[in-house]
Every structure is written in structure tokens, then in C-alpha cells.
Amino acid sequence: MVDEVHKYVFDLKVNPKFYKYLIGKNGVNVKKIRYLTNTRIIFPPETDSTNEIVTIVGKKENVNKAKAKFEVMITDIGNAIKEHVEINEKYHRSSGTVGATHRGLRDLGPSIQKKTDMNKNRSLR
């Protein structure tokens, strides 16, 4: 029988798209948190993509430690995803400019071809 004093349940609301990052490859992240906090962590089944609740069970102090670790991970994951989406236009040009460059190179095609043919005849020393 489980000692009711030591049993505490907390439902943590998490966006389902974060589950794979929280669990980690081969469950490495969730196993580490389980080990460090001596808690039981229950994710909803993969077939239920609408369930946003991760359940943490254990002593209240341990559950709070696990909750804090997950909250840090969720914040980090959210920031990484936001950073990944933002693209500075300085480094990413629109297709219109690239298309114009390609058309310009196409028009120069015959002269470029002549120069490359001349370079083929030169030997490397």
C-alpha cells in the first residue's frame, strides 16, 4: 500500500509538440528527471495528440522539483523554436533577387562558356 502522505499528483499543462523534446531520444530526458527527483512521470499516449496534461506523481517536494525542471526545459524549447523561425533578411534574400541573378547569368552564358573552355586547356602547376 502506498503511503498517502508521500503521494502527491500534479498535472502539468504542456503543448503536445514539446513532448518529444521533453522525453528525449530513447527517453533520456524523462528518465533523468525521474531518477533525480524519484517521481513517476506519465505522458499521454501518442494516439491522443490533443491531451496537454503530463502527470507527475511522488512526494510533494520531489514533484515540485520535477515540475521546475520541466518548466525550465519548456521555456528553453519554446525559445529555441522561436529563434529558429526568425530569419534576418540580410542573410535570406527573396526569390525575386535570386531569380534576376539567374536570368542575368543565363544571358551571359555564351561568354562564360568561352572563358571556361579556355581554362580547360591550361594545366595546373
Secondary structure, DSSP 8 states (H G I E B T S, - for coil): ---TTT-EEEEEE--GGGHHHHH-GGGHHHHHHHHHHT-EEE---TT-TT--EEEEEE-HHHHHHHHHHHHHHHHHHHHHHHHHH---TTTS--HHHHHHHHHHHHHTHHHHHHHHHHHHTS---
